[in-house]
Structures are given as structure tokens and as C-alpha cells.
Amino acid sequence: MGYEVTEKSTVHGTGTPHGFQTPHRFPVDPNVDLSFIMSDLANRLYPTGRAFNMPKGGVMDSFHSAVNVSFIRVLNDSMSTINSVLPDNNDFNEDDCSLWEYRYGLVTNQTIDIVERRKAIFRKMSRGRNVKARQHKNYIEYQLREAGFDVYVHENGFIEMGVKVYKTPEEITLTSPLDIQHGGVLQHGLGAQHGSAGSAVIANSAEPNESYSVGGNLWATFFIGGATLGDVADVPANREYEFRELVLKLKPAHLVAFTFLNFV
């Protein structure tokens, strides 16, 4: 049975998990006045002799109550600053989300639930640099799914008769390339390209309908789609730009993603 979070859970408990969303509790009762707690603590730190007696309402007690006003102001300001910096609390509001999305170059989409926006910012904060394992398809797939996109990543590399081959999207879907590249109003000439140029790609731009031809460099491609290679996955249309930008940030710069996606 997994760990169950209760009102008594603390980050320091034995068996308490660490990480994002781990419960943190301040060692105070919210129903007790903080000034009273701090004055009581100061009283405990003084020597126990009669000369240091600090009766309630006395001069020393009033002095500490006055000093505590400044301490409490500093404490509240510090808590407000921390809560607006770390996206792990309910005080991290939409304005904070928009600010940190701007700082990290993330897409600001206010139609998304604020919890998902906080998670996206936290993932960006947690992401270091120069980690080769992040080039693996499993990492890219995990990050996309953590962001709320029900998609899967597939490598472009197949062993056929003992030889590794690379395939175009048309070969994956068993559609003849002639049906894609020829016919209709498509003309040959300077602007026409072969080599899967008619397939949906994410290469260098977050804008929809990107035009890019990989030519014969299929080794530098991979696929994004449904659970089975060739299946089409659905992505919310209002998150298309966000999805494409996230793929650009996750994939190695020299790779091109062929997509089997419907933006609905």
C-alpha cells in the first residue's frame, strides 16, 4: 500500500516520500496567535531567575510583542515571496504562472487548469542541461504525457532481413507515396520536393503547417502519434502551439518529428 497523505503528514516523517507535492507543515497551530507563540518562545530562552520574569502584559512582554510585529511582517513577506517563486502551493496564482511562463519561454494558455500550468513550470525548473539520457524517446514521451498530451513517441529504425531500414510516414501507414506527392493540383518544379515533404512535421517551427523536407535523411527522424505506430492521436486544438513548442524544446535540434496527430 502506498503512502497516504493525512493532516498529520510532514516532510520529515519516516517513510514520507520526498519531491513535488510532498506535504509540508509549519510547526504552528493556525488558530493560535503567532505573536503569542514568539513571545512564549522568547520567554523560554531567558534564564529562569526572578530578574528575568516576564509576566503577561508586563514591560518585557510588551517589548517582545512590539518586536514581534516586525518579525511577523518579515515572516509573512518571506512566505509570500517563496510561495510566488515555487509552484508547489495554492498561493502560486495565475499571475505568478504567467510571469514564470514568460521567464522560461513557456506558452501562456489561460484555458488550461492552473494545476497543469504549475506542473509545467516545475518541470522546466527541474530540467538541467547536457544530460544525454534526455535524448531518449522514452524521456520525450514521458514529458509530453506529463504535460497532458496523450501521445507516444516511436523511433524510426526497423530491422528487415537483418538490415536496419528507415521508413517514411507513407510507408508506415501503407499509403502509396504517389497518392501523396502526385495528382490533384500538385505541380513539379522548383517548389516541389520528394522524400516525405507532404507529411506533417515538427522540425524548426512551432507554427502549424510547417513545411520541411528531410530528403533522404530519414535516420534523423522519429514519429509522434498513438500507442501503436501509425495510429493517430488526438491533441486539443487550443494547445497545438504549446504542444509543438514543447516538442521543439525536448527533441535534439537535428531531429525531425513526423506526426500522426489530429488537433481537435
C-alpha positions in Angstrom: 0.0 0.0 0.0 1.4 3.4 -1.0 2.0 6.3 1.4 -1.3 8.1 2.3 -1.1 11.8 2.9 -3.0 12.9 6.1 -3.4 16.1 8.0 -0.5 14.9 10.3 1.9 14.2 7.4 5.2 16.1 7.5 8.1 16.2 5.2 10.4 14.8 8.0 8.3 11.7 8.9 9.8 8.2 8.5 8.5 6.8 5.2 7.3 10.1 3.9 8.1 10.5 0.2 10.2 13.5 -1.0 9.6 15.6 -4.0 6.9 17.7 -5.7 3.6 17.7 -3.8 5.2 16.3 -0.6 3.2 17.8 2.3 4.9 20.5 4.3 3.5 21.8 7.6 4.7 24.7 9.7 5.1 23.8 13.4 2.4 26.2 14.5 -1.3 25.9 15.2 -3.1 28.3 12.7 -5.7 29.1 15.4 -3.0 30.4 17.9 -1.7 34.0 17.5 1.8 33.9 16.1 2.9 36.8 18.3 1.9 34.8 21.4 4.0 31.9 20.2 7.0 34.0 19.5 6.7 35.8 22.9 6.4 32.4 24.7 9.5 31.2 22.8 11.5 34.3 23.9 10.4 33.7 27.5 11.7 30.1 27.4 15.1 31.3 26.1 15.7 33.7 29.0 17.3 32.4 32.3 14.9 31.2 34.9 16.0 33.7 37.6 13.5 36.1 39.1 15.2 39.0 37.4 14.1 37.7 34.1 10.5 37.1 34.9 8.3 38.2 32.1 4.6 38.4 33.2 1.9 38.7 30.6 1.2 42.4 29.9 4.4 43.5 31.6 7.1 45.7 30.2 9.2 42.8 28.8 6.2 41.1 27.3 5.0 44.4 25.7 8.5 44.9 24.3 8.6 41.5 22.7 5.1 42.0 21.4 6.2 45.2 19.7 9.3 43.5 18.2 7.2 40.5 17.1 5.2 42.9 14.8 8.3 43.4 12.7 9.3 39.7 12.8 5.8 38.6 11.7 5.9 41.1 8.9 9.2 39.7 7.7 7.9 36.2 8.0 4.7 36.9 6.0 6.7 38.7 3.3 9.2 35.8 3.1 6.3 33.3 2.8 4.7 35.4 0.1 7.9 35.6 -1.8 8.7 31.9 -1.6 5.1 30.9 -2.5 5.3 33.1 -5.6 8.6 31.5 -6.7 7.9 27.8 -6.2 4.9 26.4 -8.0 4.1 23.9 -5.2 1.3 25.7 -3.3 -2.1 27.2 -3.8 -0.8 30.8 -3.4 1.1 30.4 -6.7 -1.7 32.1 -8.7 -2.3 32.8 -12.4 -0.3 36.0 -12.4 2.7 34.0 -11.0 2.1 31.4 -13.7 2.1 34.0 -16.4 5.3 35.6 -15.1 7.3 32.4 -14.8 6.0 31.1 -18.2 7.3 34.4 -19.7 10.7 33.9 -17.9 11.1 30.3 -19.0 9.8 30.9 -22.5 6.7 28.7 -22.0 3.4 29.1 -23.8 0.8 31.0 -21.7 -2.5 29.3 -22.2 -5.1 30.6 -19.7 -7.6 28.0 -20.8 -5.5 25.3 -19.1 -6.2 24.4 -15.5 -3.8 26.3 -13.2 -2.6 23.0 -11.6 -1.3 21.8 -15.0 0.4 25.2 -15.6 2.2 24.9 -12.2 3.4 21.4 -13.2 4.7 22.6 -16.5 6.7 25.4 -14.7 8.0 22.9 -12.1 9.2 20.5 -14.9 11.0 23.4 -16.5 12.6 24.4 -13.2 13.7 20.8 -12.7 15.3 20.4 -16.1 19.1 20.7 -16.2 21.3 20.8 -19.2 23.7 18.5 -21.1 22.1 15.2 -19.9 22.3 12.8 -22.8 19.6 10.5 -21.4 17.1 13.2 -22.2 17.6 12.5 -25.9 15.9 9.1 -25.5 12.5 8.7 -26.9 11.1 7.5 -23.5 12.1 10.8 -21.9 10.5 12.8 -24.6 7.3 10.7 -24.4 7.2 10.9 -20.6 7.5 14.7 -20.7 4.8 15.1 -23.3 2.4 12.8 -21.4 3.2 14.6 -18.1 2.1 17.8 -19.9 -1.3 16.2 -20.5 -0.8 15.1 -24.2 -2.0 11.6 -24.8 0.7 10.8 -27.4 3.5 8.3 -27.8 7.0 8.5 -29.4 8.4 5.9 -31.8 11.8 5.6 -33.2 12.4 5.4 -37.0 14.5 2.3 -37.3 13.4 -1.2 -38.3 15.3 -4.4 -38.8 14.2 -6.2 -42.0 16.1 -9.3 -43.2 18.9 -8.4 -40.9 19.3 -4.8 -42.2 18.3 -1.6 -40.5 16.0 0.5 -42.6 14.2 3.8 -42.2 10.7 4.5 -43.3 8.6 7.4 -44.4 5.2 8.1 -42.8 3.6 6.9 -46.0 5.3 3.5 -45.7 4.2 3.3 -42.1 0.6 3.9 -43.0 0.8 1.7 -46.1 -0.2 4.6 -48.3 1.5 4.9 -51.6 3.7 8.0 -51.9 2.2 8.6 -55.3 -1.1 9.3 -53.7 0.6 12.0 -51.5 3.1 13.6 -53.8 1.4 13.5 -57.1 -2.0 14.2 -58.5 -4.6 17.0 -58.0 -3.1 20.4 -58.1 0.4 19.5 -57.1 2.9 20.6 -59.7 6.5 19.6 -60.3 9.2 22.2 -60.4 11.3 24.4 -58.1 9.0 24.3 -55.1 8.1 20.6 -55.2 10.2 18.2 -53.0 10.3 14.5 -52.6 11.1 12.5 -49.5 8.1 12.8 -47.3 7.7 16.6 -47.8 3.9 16.2 -47.7 3.9 14.8 -44.2 3.1 16.7 -41.1 6.4 17.5 -39.3 7.8 19.4 -36.3 11.3 20.5 -37.3 12.2 24.1 -36.6 8.9 26.0 -36.1 6.1 26.0 -33.6 3.7 27.3 -36.2 1.1 24.9 -37.7 1.5 23.6 -41.2 5.3 23.7 -41.1 6.9 22.9 -44.5 10.1 20.9 -44.3 11.7 18.1 -46.4 14.2 15.7 -44.8 15.2 14.4 -48.2 17.0 11.1 -47.7 18.0 11.8 -44.1 15.3 9.5 -42.6 17.8 8.4 -39.9 17.3 11.8 -38.3 13.5 11.4 -37.9 11.1 9.9 -35.4 7.3 9.6 -35.0 4.8 11.0 -32.6 1.3 9.5 -32.6 -0.9 6.9 -31.0 0.2 3.9 -28.8 0.7 1.8 -32.0 3.0 3.2 -34.7 0.8 4.6 -37.4 -2.2 5.2 -35.1 -3.4 8.8 -34.9 -3.6 10.6 -31.5 -5.8 13.5 -30.6 -4.4 16.7 -29.2 -6.6 19.7 -28.1 -6.6 22.3 -30.8 -6.2 25.1 -28.3 -2.9 23.6 -27.2 -1.4 23.0 -30.6 1.1 25.8 -30.4 2.1 24.7 -26.9 2.5 21.1 -28.0 4.7 22.0 -31.0 6.9 24.3 -28.9 7.3 21.6 -26.2 8.4 19.1 -28.8 11.0 21.6 -30.1 12.3 22.1 -26.6 12.5 18.4 -25.9 13.9 16.9 -29.1 17.6 17.1 -30.2 17.9 20.0 -32.6 18.9 17.9 -35.6 15.9 15.6 -35.4 12.6 16.0 -37.2 9.3 14.6 -35.8 6.8 13.1 -38.2 3.4 13.5 -36.6 0.2 11.3 -36.7 -2.0 13.8 -34.9 -5.4 15.3 -35.0 -5.8 18.7 -33.4 -9.4 18.7 -32.3 
